[in-house]
Amino acid sequence: MKSGYLNLKEQKKILWEETDQVIWKDGILTIDLKNNKLMQLNAEKSFAKTFDSKAFNIWCERKKHHSAE
């Protein structure tokens, strides 16, 4: 299966296979990497208020699951 990437503002790309967990909560995107690095990115308040965090977290779990196959 083709690898997917998380695109970050700094143009750094992270393979889904490099992540242990990706979670959006309270306007913060947390990326837990398998190499014991943790990244946290704050969203703009106006965006965070309208963002569907539940749907995003479900999508991330599915994406991670499919990239492991």
Number of C-alpha atoms within 10 A of each C-alpha: 7 5 11 15 13 14 11 10 7 6 8 9 12 15 14 21 17 14 18 14 16 21 17 22 14 11 18 16 16 16 20 17 18 12 9 9 9 14 12 13 13 13 15 10 11 9 10 16 12 9 14 12 18 12 10 15 16 12 13 18 14 11 16 20 12 15 15 10 6
